[in-house]
Amino acid sequence: MIAKKNDQQIIGELVAVKVKQRSLLLLESESKADVSVDVKDIKVIKIMKKSKAFLGFGSGSLVGATVGAVVAIVVWALGSIVMSIFGIIEAPKLGQGAWIGGCIGAIIGVTTGGIVGKDKTIQIEGKSYLEIEKVLQKLQKKARIPDYK
């Protein structure tokens, strides 16, 4: 999404970055037309990412449940030894460890996925020529056609 200095917004996919011409070429979402925007007209560029919270939840739950189950097995084995010696503690069951580990993993996964999928805002207005040049070079790597000349 590009917010121009005249308060117009353009939402679309970054097709190419013309570094020498100092402009961005976008495929506008609504009209499906190519739009070229000169950098001098841009106030802010917002890179909108897809959320990775659901993916983080799934992978975090799976990893957490596995780790929790393994920890439960180890604690159960150690607990059995301690119980036979002292008779004082009850070891957690495999399902309890997997459930607790899965919950912890899910929380960590959702948080990480949310952070990774967070939108990024790049302020263009007020930046120096060299700062804008660096931004354009970074954006060029993210464009659909990164080696556009």
N, CA, C and O atoms as a GROMACS GRO file, in nm:
protein
  596
    1MET      N    1   0.085  -0.117   0.000
    1MET     CA    2   0.000   0.000   0.000
    1MET      C    3   0.090   0.123   0.000
    1MET      O    4   0.185   0.133   0.078
    2ILE      N    5   0.058   0.214  -0.088
    2ILE     CA    6   0.134   0.339  -0.097
    2ILE      C    7   0.040   0.454  -0.061
    2ILE      O    8  -0.067   0.468  -0.120
    3ALA      N    9   0.081   0.536   0.034
    3ALA     CA   10   0.010   0.658   0.067
    3ALA      C   11   0.088   0.773   0.004
    3ALA      O   12   0.204   0.798   0.037
    4LYS      N   13   0.022   0.841  -0.088
    4LYS     CA   14   0.088   0.952  -0.157
    4LYS      C   15   0.073   1.080  -0.076
    4LYS      O   16  -0.010   1.088   0.014
    5LYS      N   17   0.152   1.180  -0.109
    5LYS     CA   18   0.150   1.308  -0.039
    5LYS      C   19   0.016   1.381  -0.057
    5LYS      O   20  -0.021   1.463   0.026
    6ASN      N   21  -0.056   1.350  -0.165
    6ASN     CA   22  -0.187   1.412  -0.189
    6ASN      C   23  -0.300   1.332  -0.124
    6ASN      O   24  -0.417   1.352  -0.157
    7ASP      N   25  -0.265   1.242  -0.030
    7ASP     CA   26  -0.358   1.158   0.046
    7ASP      C   27  -0.427   1.049  -0.036
    7ASP      O   28  -0.518   0.983   0.014
    8GLN      N   29  -0.386   1.029  -0.159
    8GLN     CA   30  -0.436   0.918  -0.239
    8GLN      C   31  -0.365   0.790  -0.195
    8GLN      O   32  -0.247   0.793  -0.160
    9GLN      N   33  -0.437   0.679  -0.195
    9GLN     CA   34  -0.377   0.550  -0.159
    9GLN      C   35  -0.384   0.456  -0.278
    9GLN      O   36  -0.483   0.453  -0.351
   10ILE      N   37  -0.277   0.380  -0.296
   10ILE     CA   38  -0.273   0.279  -0.401
   10ILE      C   39  -0.243   0.146  -0.332
   10ILE      O   40  -0.141   0.132  -0.264
   11ILE      N   41  -0.331   0.050  -0.350
   11ILE     CA   42  -0.312  -0.082  -0.291
   11ILE      C   43  -0.289  -0.180  -0.404
   11ILE      O   44  -0.368  -0.189  -0.498
   12GLY      N   45  -0.180  -0.253  -0.394
   12GLY     CA   46  -0.151  -0.350  -0.498
   12GLY      C   47  -0.022  -0.425  -0.471
   12GLY      O   48   0.042  -0.409  -0.367
   13GLU      N   49   0.013  -0.507  -0.568
   13GLU     CA   50   0.135  -0.589  -0.558
   13GLU      C   51   0.251  -0.514  -0.622
   13GLU      O   52   0.237  -0.454  -0.729
   14LEU      N   53   0.366  -0.518  -0.556
   14LEU     CA   54   0.485  -0.455  -0.610
   14LEU      C   55   0.540  -0.541  -0.723
   14LEU      O   56   0.588  -0.652  -0.701
   15VAL      N   57   0.533  -0.488  -0.843
   15VAL     CA   58   0.580  -0.562  -0.961
   15VAL      C   59   0.729  -0.539  -0.982
   15VAL      O   60   0.806  -0.634  -1.000
   16ALA      N   61   0.769  -0.413  -0.979
   16ALA     CA   62   0.910  -0.380  -1.005
   16ALA      C   63   0.946  -0.248  -0.939
   16ALA      O   64   0.860  -0.164  -0.912
   17VAL      N   65   1.076  -0.232  -0.915
   17VAL     CA   66   1.129  -0.106  -0.864
   17VAL      C   67   1.226  -0.054  -0.968
   17VAL      O   68   1.323  -0.121  -1.004
   18LYS      N   69   1.199   0.066  -1.016
   18LYS     CA   70   1.289   0.130  -1.112
   18LYS      C   71   1.379   0.222  -1.031
   18LYS      O   72   1.345   0.338  -1.006
   19VAL      N   73   1.495   0.171  -0.992
   19VAL     CA   74   1.584   0.245  -0.902
   19VAL      C   75   1.635   0.372  -0.969
   19VAL      O   76   1.634   0.479  -0.907
   20LYS      N   77   1.679   0.364  -1.095
   20LYS     CA   78   1.734   0.481  -1.164
   20LYS      C   79   1.628   0.588  -1.188
   20LYS      O   80   1.656   0.708  -1.179
   21GLN      N   81   1.505   0.545  -1.218
   21GLN     CA   82   1.398   0.641  -1.240
   21GLN      C   83   1.331   0.681  -1.108
   21GLN      O   84   1.247   0.771  -1.104
   22ARG      N   85   1.370   0.613  -0.999
   22ARG     CA   86   1.317   0.638  -0.865
   22ARG      C   87   1.164   0.629  -0.864
   22ARG      O   88   1.094   0.721  -0.822
   23SER      N   89   1.116   0.513  -0.912
   23SER     CA   90   0.971   0.491  -0.912
   23SER      C   91   0.940   0.344  -0.884
   23SER      O   92   1.025   0.256  -0.896
   24LEU      N   93   0.814   0.321  -0.846
   24LEU     CA   94   0.766   0.186  -0.817
   24LEU      C   95   0.657   0.152  -0.917
   24LEU      O   96   0.575   0.238  -0.952
   25LEU      N   97   0.656   0.028  -0.963
   25LEU     CA   98   0.553  -0.019  -1.053
   25LEU      C   99   0.468  -0.119  -0.976
   25LEU      O  100   0.518  -0.221  -0.928
   26LEU      N  101   0.338  -0.088  -0.965
   26LEU     CA  102   0.246  -0.174  -0.891
   26LEU      C  103   0.136  -0.228  -0.981
   26LEU      O  104   0.096  -0.164  -1.078
   27LEU      N  105   0.087  -0.347  -0.948
   27LEU     CA  106  -0.032  -0.401  -1.009
   27LEU      C  107  -0.144  -0.371  -0.911
   27LEU      O  108  -0.157  -0.436  -0.808
   28GLU      N  109  -0.225  -0.271  -0.945
   28GLU     CA  110  -0.330  -0.224  -0.853
   28GLU      C  111  -0.433  -0.335  -0.830
   28GLU      O  112  -0.478  -0.400  -0.925
   29SER      N  113  -0.469  -0.356  -0.704
   29SER     CA  114  -0.560  -0.464  -0.666
   29SER      C  115  -0.698  -0.451  -0.727
   29SER      O  116  -0.755  -0.549  -0.775
   30GLU      N  117  -0.753  -0.330  -0.726
   30GLU     CA  118  -0.891  -0.310  -0.771
   30GLU      C  119  -0.905  -0.317  -0.922
   30GLU      O  120  -0.986  -0.394  -0.973
   31SER      N  121  -0.827  -0.237  -0.993
   31SER     CA  122  -0.842  -0.227  -1.139
   31SER      C  123  -0.757  -0.327  -1.216
   31SER      O  124  -0.778  -0.346  -1.336
   32LYS      N  125  -0.663  -0.391  -1.148
   32LYS     CA  126  -0.568  -0.485  -1.212
   32LYS      C  127  -0.485  -0.417  -1.320
   32LYS      O  128  -0.437  -0.482  -1.413
   33ALA      N  129  -0.467  -0.286  -1.307
   33ALA     CA  130  -0.386  -0.209  -1.402
   33ALA      C  131  -0.249  -0.180  -1.340
   33ALA      O  132  -0.236  -0.169  -1.218
   34ASP      N  133  -0.149  -0.168  -1.426
   34ASP     CA  134  -0.016  -0.129  -1.379
   34ASP      C  135  -0.016   0.020  -1.349
   34ASP      O  136  -0.066   0.101  -1.427
   35VAL      N  137   0.041   0.056  -1.233
   35VAL     CA  138   0.048   0.195  -1.192
   35VAL      C  139   0.192   0.225  -1.155
   35VAL      O  140   0.253   0.155  -1.074
   36SER      N  141   0.247   0.330  -1.215
   36SER     CA  142   0.382   0.373  -1.181
   36SER      C  143   0.373   0.493  -1.088
   36SER      O  144   0.300   0.589  -1.114
   37VAL      N  145   0.448   0.486  -0.978
   37VAL     CA  146   0.445   0.593  -0.878
   37VAL      C  147   0.586   0.646  -0.857
   37VAL      O  148   0.678   0.570  -0.826
   38ASP      N  149   0.601   0.776  -0.876
   38ASP     CA  150   0.730   0.840  -0.855
   38ASP      C  151   0.756   0.851  -0.704
   38ASP      O  152   0.666   0.885  -0.628
   39VAL      N  153   0.877   0.824  -0.662
   39VAL     CA  154   0.913   0.826  -0.519
   39VAL      C  155   0.889   0.964  -0.458
   39VAL      O  156   0.854   0.973  -0.340
   40LYS      N  157   0.908   1.070  -0.535
   40LYS     CA  158   0.890   1.205  -0.480
   40LYS      C  159   0.745   1.232  -0.440
   40LYS      O  160   0.718   1.325  -0.365
   41ASP      N  161   0.650   1.150  -0.492
   41ASP     CA  162   0.508   1.167  -0.458
   41ASP      C  163   0.463   1.080  -0.341
   41ASP      O  164   0.349   1.088  -0.298
   42ILE      N  165   0.553   0.996  -0.290
   42ILE     CA  166   0.517   0.899  -0.186
   42ILE      C  167   0.545   0.955  -0.047
   42ILE      O  168   0.651   1.011  -0.020
   43LYS      N  169   0.445   0.937   0.040
   43LYS     CA  170   0.460   0.974   0.181
   43LYS      C  171   0.505   0.850   0.260
   43LYS      O  172   0.604   0.855   0.332
   44VAL      N  173   0.430   0.740   0.246
   44VAL     CA  174   0.455   0.618   0.324
   44VAL      C  175   0.430   0.496   0.237
   44VAL      O  176   0.340   0.495   0.153
   45ILE      N  177   0.513   0.393   0.258
   45ILE     CA  178   0.491   0.263   0.195
   45ILE      C  179   0.462   0.165   0.308
   45ILE      O  180   0.536   0.158   0.407
   46LYS      N  181   0.355   0.090   0.292
   46LYS     CA  182   0.320  -0.009   0.394
   46LYS      C  183   0.322  -0.147   0.329
   46LYS      O  184   0.250  -0.173   0.233
   47ILE      N  185   0.408  -0.235   0.383
   47ILE     CA  186   0.417  -0.371   0.333
   47ILE      C  187   0.322  -0.455   0.417
   47ILE      O  188   0.343  -0.476   0.537
   48MET      N  189   0.217  -0.502   0.354
   48MET     CA  190   0.113  -0.576   0.425
   48MET      C  191   0.139  -0.726   0.407
   48MET      O  192   0.134  -0.779   0.296
   49LYS      N  193   0.165  -0.792   0.518
   49LYS     CA  194   0.197  -0.935   0.516
   49LYS      C  195   0.077  -1.017   0.561
   49LYS      O  196  -0.010  -0.968   0.633
   50LYS      N  197   0.074  -1.141   0.517
   50LYS     CA  198  -0.028  -1.233   0.564
   50LYS      C  199   0.011  -1.280   0.704
   50LYS      O  200   0.128  -1.306   0.731
   51SER      N  201  -0.088  -1.290   0.790
   51SER     CA  202  -0.062  -1.335   0.927
   51SER      C  203  -0.013  -1.479   0.929
   51SER      O  204  -0.063  -1.564   0.855
   52LYS      N  205   0.084  -1.505   1.013
   52LYS     CA  206   0.137  -1.640   1.028
   52LYS      C  207   0.099  -1.698   1.165
   52LYS      O  208   0.158  -1.796   1.210
   53ALA      N  209   0.000  -1.636   1.230
   53ALA     CA  210  -0.041  -1.681   1.364
   53ALA      C  211  -0.097  -1.824   1.361
   53ALA      O  212  -0.066  -1.904   1.449
   54PHE      N  213  -0.178  -1.856   1.260
   54PHE     CA  214  -0.237  -1.990   1.253
   54PHE      C  215  -0.129  -2.095   1.231
   54PHE      O  216  -0.130  -2.201   1.293
   55LEU      N  217  -0.035  -2.065   1.141
   55LEU     CA  218   0.077  -2.157   1.116
   55LEU      C  219   0.160  -2.173   1.243
   55LEU      O  220   0.201  -2.284   1.277
   56GLY      N  221   0.185  -2.063   1.313
   56GLY     CA  222   0.259  -2.069   1.440
   56GLY      C  223   0.187  -2.150   1.545
   56GLY      O  224   0.249  -2.224   1.621
   57PHE      N  225   0.053  -2.136   1.549
   57PHE     CA  226  -0.027  -2.213   1.644
   57PHE      C  227  -0.012  -2.363   1.618
   57PHE      O  228   0.012  -2.441   1.710
   58GLY      N  229  -0.025  -2.402   1.493
   58GLY     CA  230  -0.016  -2.544   1.456
   58GLY      C  231   0.121  -2.602   1.484
   58GLY      O  232   0.133  -2.706   1.549
   59SER      N  233   0.225  -2.537   1.436
   59SER     CA  234   0.360  -2.590   1.456
   59SER      C  235   0.401  -2.580   1.602
   59SER      O  236   0.467  -2.671   1.653
   60GLY      N  237   0.364  -2.473   1.670
   60GLY     CA  238   0.397  -2.459   1.812
   60GLY      C  239   0.329  -2.565   1.896
   60GLY      O  240   0.390  -2.620   1.988
   61SER      N  241   0.202  -2.594   1.865
   61SER     CA  242   0.129  -2.698   1.938
   61SER      C  243   0.194  -2.834   1.920
   61SER      O  244   0.212  -2.910   2.015
   62LEU      N  245   0.228  -2.865   1.795
   62LEU     CA  246   0.288  -2.994   1.765
   62LEU      C  247   0.423  -3.011   1.834
   62LEU      O  248   0.449  -3.114   1.897
   63VAL      N  249   0.509  -2.911   1.820
   63VAL     CA  250   0.642  -2.918   1.884
   63VAL      C  251   0.627  -2.919   2.036
   63VAL      O  252   0.694  -2.997   2.104
   64GLY      N  253   0.541  -2.834   2.089
   64GLY     CA  254   0.520  -2.828   2.233
   64GLY      C  255   0.467  -2.958   2.289
   64GLY      O  256   0.512  -3.002   2.396
   65ALA      N  257   0.372  -3.021   2.219
   65ALA     CA  258   0.316  -3.149   2.265
   65ALA      C  259   0.423  -3.258   2.265
   65ALA      O  260   0.430  -3.340   2.356
   66THR      N  261   0.507  -3.258   2.161
   66THR     CA  262   0.614  -3.357   2.152
   66THR      C  263   0.715  -3.337   2.265
   66THR      O  264   0.753  -3.432   2.334
   67VAL      N  265   0.758  -3.214   2.284
   67VAL     CA  266   0.854  -3.185   2.391
   67VAL      C  267   0.791  -3.215   2.527
   67VAL      O  268   0.857  -3.273   2.614
   68GLY      N  269   0.665  -3.177   2.545
   68GLY     CA  270   0.596  -3.205   2.671
   68GLY      C  271   0.586  -3.353   2.700
   68GLY      O  272   0.605  -3.396   2.814
   69ALA      N  273   0.558  -3.432   2.597
   69ALA     CA  274   0.550  -3.578   2.614
   69ALA      C  275   0.686  -3.636   2.651
   69ALA      O  276   0.696  -3.721   2.739
   70VAL      N  277   0.790  -3.589   2.584
   70VAL     CA  278   0.925  -3.638   2.616
   70VAL      C  279   0.964  -3.601   2.758
   70VAL      O  280   1.018  -3.683   2.832
   71VAL      N  281   0.937  -3.478   2.797
   71VAL     CA  282   0.967  -3.434   2.934
   71VAL      C  283   0.887  -3.517   3.034
   71VAL      O  284   0.940  -3.558   3.137
   72ALA      N  285   0.760  -3.544   3.002
   72ALA     CA  286   0.677  -3.625   3.092
   72ALA      C  287   0.735  -3.765   3.108
   72ALA      O  288   0.735  -3.821   3.218
   73ILE      N  289   0.783  -3.823   2.998
   73ILE     CA  290   0.844  -3.957   3.005
   73ILE      C  291   0.968  -3.954   3.094
   73ILE      O  292   0.985  -4.041   3.179
   74VAL      N  293   1.053  -3.854   3.073
   74VAL     CA  294   1.175  -3.844   3.154
   74VAL      C  295   1.140  -3.822   3.301
   74VAL      O  296   1.196  -3.888   3.389
   75VAL      N  297   1.046  -3.731   3.328
   75VAL     CA  298   1.007  -3.705   3.466
   75VAL      C  299   0.941  -3.829   3.527
   75VAL      O  300   0.962  -3.861   3.643
   76TRP      N  301   0.860  -3.897   3.445
   76TRP     CA  302   0.795  -4.020   3.493
   76TRP      C  303   0.900  -4.124   3.532
   76TRP      O  304   0.889  -4.188   3.637
   77ALA      N  305   1.002  -4.139   3.445
   77ALA     CA  306   1.107  -4.237   3.474
   77ALA      C  307   1.184  -4.197   3.601
   77ALA      O  308   1.207  -4.280   3.688
   78LEU      N  309   1.222  -4.070   3.609
   78LEU     CA  310   1.293  -4.024   3.728
   78LEU      C  311   1.203  -4.029   3.851
   78LEU      O  312   1.246  -4.065   3.960
   79GLY      N  313   1.076  -3.991   3.830
   79GLY     CA  314   0.980  -3.994   3.941
   79GLY      C  315   0.959  -4.134   3.994
   79GLY      O  316   0.944  -4.154   4.114
   80SER      N  317   0.958  -4.232   3.904
   80SER     CA  318   0.941  -4.371   3.947
   80SER      C  319   1.058  -4.415   4.033
   80SER      O  320   1.041  -4.485   4.132
   81ILE      N  321   1.177  -4.373   3.993
   81ILE     CA  322   1.296  -4.408   4.072
   81ILE      C  323   1.289  -4.342   4.208
   81ILE      O  324   1.314  -4.405   4.311
   82VAL      N  325   1.256  -4.210   4.209
   82VAL     CA  326   1.246  -4.137   4.335
   82VAL      C  327   1.136  -4.195   4.423
   82VAL      O  328   1.152  -4.211   4.543
   83MET      N  329   1.020  -4.227   4.359
   83MET     CA  330   0.909  -4.286   4.436
   83MET      C  331   0.949  -4.417   4.501
   83MET      O  332   0.913  -4.445   4.615
   84SER      N  333   1.024  -4.497   4.425
   84SER     CA  334   1.064  -4.625   4.482
   84SER      C  335   1.164  -4.605   4.596
   84SER      O  336   1.170  -4.687   4.689
   85ILE      N  337   1.243  -4.498   4.591
   85ILE     CA  338   1.339  -4.473   4.698
   85ILE      C  339   1.271  -4.403   4.815
   85ILE      O  340   1.283  -4.448   4.930
   86PHE      N  341   1.199  -4.293   4.788
   86PHE     CA  342   1.142  -4.212   4.895
   86PHE      C  343   0.990  -4.227   4.909
   86PHE      O  344   0.936  -4.204   5.018
   87GLY      N  345   0.921  -4.264   4.802
   87GLY     CA  346   0.776  -4.279   4.807
   87GLY      C  347   0.702  -4.148   4.826
   87GLY      O  348   0.597  -4.147   4.890
   88ILE      N  349   0.754  -4.035   4.771
   88ILE     CA  350   0.690  -3.906   4.798
   88ILE      C  351   0.627  -3.835   4.678
   88ILE      O  352   0.530  -3.761   4.698
   89ILE      N  353   0.676  -3.853   4.557
   89ILE     CA  354   0.617  -3.775   4.447
   89ILE      C  355   0.545  -3.865   4.348
   89ILE      O  356   0.578  -3.982   4.331
   90GLU      N  357   0.446  -3.805   4.284
   90GLU     CA  358   0.373  -3.877   4.180
   90GLU      C  359   0.416  -3.818   4.046
   90GLU      O  360   0.409  -3.697   4.027
   91ALA      N  361   0.460  -3.900   3.956
   91ALA     CA  362   0.509  -3.854   3.826
   91ALA      C  363   0.392  -3.815   3.736
   91ALA      O  364   0.286  -3.876   3.743
   92PRO      N  365   0.411  -3.711   3.650
   92PRO     CA  366   0.304  -3.674   3.557
   92PRO      C  367   0.287  -3.783   3.451
   92PRO      O  368   0.380  -3.857   3.419
   93LYS      N  369   0.167  -3.791   3.397
   93LYS     CA  370   0.138  -3.889   3.294
   93LYS      C  371   0.175  -3.830   3.158
   93LYS      O  372   0.186  -3.708   3.142
   94LEU      N  373   0.195  -3.918   3.061
   94LEU     CA  374   0.235  -3.879   2.927
   94LEU      C  375   0.136  -3.778   2.867
   94LEU      O  376   0.179  -3.677   2.810
   95GLY      N  377   0.007  -3.802   2.878
   95GLY     CA  378  -0.096  -3.712   2.824
   95GLY      C  379  -0.093  -3.574   2.888
   95GLY      O  380  -0.113  -3.474   2.820
   96GLN      N  381  -0.068  -3.570   3.017
   96GLN     CA  382  -0.061  -3.440   3.086
   96GLN      C  383   0.056  -3.358   3.033
   96GLN      O  384   0.042  -3.239   3.006
   97GLY      N  385   0.171  -3.422   3.018
   97GLY     CA  386   0.290  -3.352   2.967
   97GLY      C  387   0.269  -3.303   2.825
   97GLY      O  388   0.308  -3.191   2.791
   98ALA      N  389   0.206  -3.387   2.741
   98ALA     CA  390   0.181  -3.347   2.602
   98ALA      C  391   0.082  -3.230   2.598
   98ALA      O  392   0.099  -3.137   2.519
   99TRP      N  393  -0.021  -3.235   2.682
   99TRP     CA  394  -0.121  -3.128   2.684
   99TRP      C  395  -0.060  -2.997   2.731
   99TRP      O  396  -0.080  -2.893   2.668
  100ILE      N  397   0.015  -3.001   2.839
  100ILE     CA  398   0.079  -2.879   2.893
  100ILE      C  399   0.180  -2.825   2.792
  100ILE      O  400   0.182  -2.705   2.765
  101GLY      N  401   0.263  -2.913   2.736
  101GLY     CA  402   0.362  -2.871   2.636
  101GLY      C  403   0.296  -2.814   2.513
  101GLY      O  404   0.342  -2.715   2.456
  102GLY      N  405   0.185  -2.877   2.470
  102GLY     CA  406   0.112  -2.827   2.354
  102GLY      C  407   0.055  -2.688   2.376
  102GLY      O  408   0.061  -2.604   2.287
  103CYS      N  409   0.001  -2.663   2.495
  103CYS     CA  410  -0.052  -2.530   2.528
  103CYS      C  411   0.058  -2.425   2.528
  103CYS      O  412   0.043  -2.316   2.472
  104ILE      N  413   0.169  -2.458   2.592
  104ILE     CA  414   0.282  -2.364   2.596
  104ILE      C  415   0.334  -2.338   2.454
  104ILE      O  416   0.359  -2.224   2.416
  105GLY      N  417   0.350  -2.446   2.376
  105GLY     CA  418   0.396  -2.432   2.238
  105GLY      C  419   0.301  -2.350   2.153
  105GLY      O  420   0.345  -2.270   2.071
  106ALA      N  421   0.170  -2.369   2.173
  106ALA     CA  422   0.071  -2.293   2.096
  106ALA      C  423   0.080  -2.144   2.127
  106ALA      O  424   0.073  -2.061   2.036
  107ILE      N  425   0.097  -2.110   2.253
  107ILE     CA  426   0.109  -1.969   2.292
  107ILE      C  427   0.233  -1.907   2.229
  107ILE      O  428   0.228  -1.797   2.173
  108ILE      N  429   0.344  -1.978   2.238
  108ILE     CA  430   0.469  -1.928   2.178
  108ILE      C  431   0.454  -1.919   2.027
  108ILE      O  432   0.499  -1.821   1.966
  109GLY      N  433   0.393  -2.019   1.965
  109GLY     CA  434   0.375  -2.021   1.819
  109GLY      C  435   0.287  -1.909   1.768
  109GLY      O  436   0.320  -1.844   1.669
  110VAL      N  437   0.174  -1.885   1.835
  110VAL     CA  438   0.084  -1.777   1.794
  110VAL      C  439   0.154  -1.641   1.808
  110VAL      O  440   0.142  -1.555   1.720
  111THR      N  441   0.224  -1.623   1.918
  111THR     CA  442   0.296  -1.497   1.940
  111THR      C  443   0.402  -1.476   1.832
  111THR      O  444   0.411  -1.368   1.773
  112THR      N  445   0.482  -1.578   1.807
  112THR     CA  446   0.588  -1.568   1.706
  112THR      C  447   0.528  -1.546   1.568
  112THR      O  448   0.575  -1.462   1.492
  113GLY      N  449   0.424  -1.622   1.534
  113GLY     CA  450   0.358  -1.606   1.404
  113GLY      C  451   0.300  -1.468   1.386
  113GLY      O  452   0.306  -1.411   1.277
  114GLY      N  453   0.243  -1.412   1.492
  114GLY     CA  454   0.188  -1.277   1.485
  114GLY      C  455   0.296  -1.173   1.462
  114GLY      O  456   0.276  -1.078   1.387
  115ILE      N  457   0.410  -1.191   1.527
  115ILE     CA  458   0.520  -1.096   1.511
  115ILE      C  459   0.580  -1.105   1.371
  115ILE      O  460   0.606  -1.003   1.307
  116VAL      N  461   0.600  -1.228   1.323
  116VAL     CA  462   0.660  -1.248   1.190
  116VAL      C  463   0.569  -1.193   1.081
  116VAL      O  464   0.618  -1.139   0.982
  117GLY      N  465   0.438  -1.206   1.097
  117GLY     CA  466   0.344  -1.160   0.996
  117GLY      C  467   0.300  -1.016   1.010
  117GLY      O  468   0.205  -0.974   0.943
  118LYS      N  469   0.365  -0.940   1.094
  118LYS     CA  470   0.325  -0.802   1.120
  118LYS      C  471   0.358  -0.712   1.000
  118LYS      O  472   0.464  -0.725   0.938
  119ASP      N  473   0.267  -0.620   0.970
  119ASP     CA  474   0.288  -0.525   0.860
  119ASP      C  475   0.407  -0.434   0.892
  119ASP      O  476   0.438  -0.408   1.008
  120LYS      N  477   0.472  -0.387   0.786
  120LYS     CA  478   0.587  -0.298   0.804
  120LYS      C  479   0.559  -0.166   0.733
  120LYS      O  480   0.515  -0.164   0.618
  121THR      N  481   0.584  -0.055   0.802
  121THR     CA  482   0.563   0.078   0.747
  121THR      C  483   0.697   0.146   0.723
  121THR      O  484   0.783   0.150   0.811
  122ILE      N  485   0.713   0.199   0.602
  122ILE     CA  486   0.837   0.268   0.565
  122ILE      C  487   0.804   0.413   0.534
  122ILE      O  488   0.732   0.442   0.438
  123GLN      N  489   0.855   0.504   0.614
  123GLN     CA  490   0.835   0.648   0.593
  123GLN      C  491   0.931   0.693   0.483
  123GLN      O  492   1.052   0.676   0.496
  124ILE      N  493   0.877   0.751   0.376
  124ILE     CA  494   0.960   0.800   0.266
  124ILE      C  495   0.977   0.951   0.275
  124ILE      O  496   1.087   1.004   0.259
  125GLU      N  497   0.868   1.019   0.302
  125GLU     CA  498   0.870   1.165   0.311
  125GLU      C  499   0.968   1.209   0.419
  125GLU      O  500   0.962   1.161   0.532
  126GLY      N  501   1.059   1.299   0.385
  126GLY     CA  502   1.154   1.350   0.482
  126GLY      C  503   1.287   1.276   0.484
  126GLY      O  504   1.380   1.319   0.553
  127LYS      N  505   1.298   1.166   0.410
  127LYS     CA  506   1.424   1.091   0.405
  127LYS      C  507   1.519   1.154   0.304
  127LYS      O  508   1.477   1.218   0.208
  128SER      N  509   1.648   1.134   0.327
  128SER     CA  510   1.749   1.186   0.236
  128SER      C  511   1.754   1.100   0.109
  128SER      O  512   1.696   0.992   0.104
  129TYR      N  513   1.823   1.149   0.009
  129TYR     CA  514   1.839   1.079  -0.118
  129TYR      C  515   1.898   0.940  -0.096
  129TYR      O  516   1.850   0.841  -0.152
  130LEU      N  517   2.003   0.931  -0.014
  130LEU     CA  518   2.070   0.802   0.011
  130LEU      C  519   1.981   0.705   0.088
  130LEU      O  520   1.981   0.585   0.060
  131GLU      N  521   1.905   0.756   0.184
  131GLU     CA  522   1.813   0.670   0.260
  131GLU      C  523   1.705   0.612   0.169
  131GLU      O  524   1.670   0.494   0.180
  132ILE      N  525   1.653   0.694   0.079
  132ILE     CA  526   1.552   0.647  -0.016
  132ILE      C  527   1.612   0.544  -0.110
  132ILE      O  528   1.547   0.446  -0.145
  133GLU      N  529   1.735   0.567  -0.150
  133GLU     CA  530   1.805   0.473  -0.239
  133GLU      C  531   1.816   0.335  -0.174
  133GLU      O  532   1.794   0.233  -0.240
  134LYS      N  533   1.848   0.332  -0.045
  134LYS     CA  534   1.858   0.205   0.028
  134LYS      C  535   1.723   0.136   0.038
  134LYS      O  536   1.713   0.015   0.022
  135VAL      N  537   1.618   0.214   0.063
  135VAL     CA  538   1.482   0.159   0.070
  135VAL      C  539   1.444   0.098  -0.064
  135VAL      O  540   1.388  -0.012  -0.068
  136LEU      N  541   1.473   0.168  -0.173
  136LEU     CA  542   1.440   0.118  -0.306
  136LEU      C  543   1.513  -0.013  -0.335
  136LEU      O  544   1.456  -0.105  -0.395
  137GLN      N  545   1.638  -0.022  -0.294
  137GLN     CA  546   1.714  -0.145  -0.317
  137GLN      C  547   1.656  -0.263  -0.237
  137GLN      O  548   1.654  -0.375  -0.287
  138LYS      N  549   1.611  -0.238  -0.115
  138LYS     CA  550   1.547  -0.344  -0.035
  138LYS      C  551   1.414  -0.385  -0.097
  138LYS      O  552   1.382  -0.504  -0.104
  139LEU      N  553   1.336  -0.286  -0.140
  139LEU     CA  554   1.208  -0.316  -0.202
  139LEU      C  555   1.225  -0.393  -0.333
  139LEU      O  556   1.143  -0.478  -0.367
  140GLN      N  557   1.332  -0.362  -0.405
  140GLN     CA  558   1.358  -0.428  -0.532
  140GLN      C  559   1.370  -0.580  -0.514
  140GLN      O  560   1.326  -0.656  -0.600
  141LYS      N  561   1.428  -0.623  -0.403
  141LYS     CA  562   1.444  -0.766  -0.375
  141LYS      C  563   1.309  -0.833  -0.348
  141LYS      O  564   1.296  -0.954  -0.366
  142LYS      N  565   1.208  -0.755  -0.303
  142LYS     CA  566   1.076  -0.810  -0.270
  142LYS      C  567   0.978  -0.803  -0.386
  142LYS      O  568   0.868  -0.858  -0.378
  143ALA      N  569   1.017  -0.737  -0.494
  143ALA     CA  570   0.928  -0.719  -0.609
  143ALA      C  571   0.908  -0.849  -0.685
  143ALA      O  572   0.991  -0.940  -0.677
  144ARG      N  573   0.798  -0.856  -0.759
  144ARG     CA  574   0.771  -0.976  -0.840
  144ARG      C  575   0.881  -0.993  -0.945
  144ARG      O  576   0.923  -1.105  -0.974
  145ILE      N  577   0.927  -0.882  -1.001
  145ILE     CA  578   1.038  -0.885  -1.097
  145ILE      C  579   1.155  -0.810  -1.032
  145ILE      O  580   1.169  -0.689  -1.052
  146PRO      N  581   1.238  -0.879  -0.955
  146PRO     CA  582   1.344  -0.811  -0.879
  146PRO      C  583   1.457  -0.753  -0.963
  146PRO      O  584   1.524  -0.658  -0.920
  147ASP      N  585   1.480  -0.807  -1.082
  147ASP     CA  586   1.592  -0.759  -1.165
  147ASP      C  587   1.545  -0.672  -1.281
  147ASP      O  588   1.606  -0.672  -1.388
  148TYR      N  589   1.439  -0.599  -1.261
  148TYR     CA  590   1.383  -0.510  -1.363
  148TYR      C  591   1.483  -0.398  -1.394
  148TYR      O  592   1.537  -0.336  -1.303
  149LYS      N  593   1.506  -0.373  -1.521
  149LYS     CA  594   1.602  -0.268  -1.562
  149LYS      C  595   1.531  -0.151  -1.623
  149LYS      O  596   1.595  -0.054  -1.663
   0.00000   0.00000   0.00000
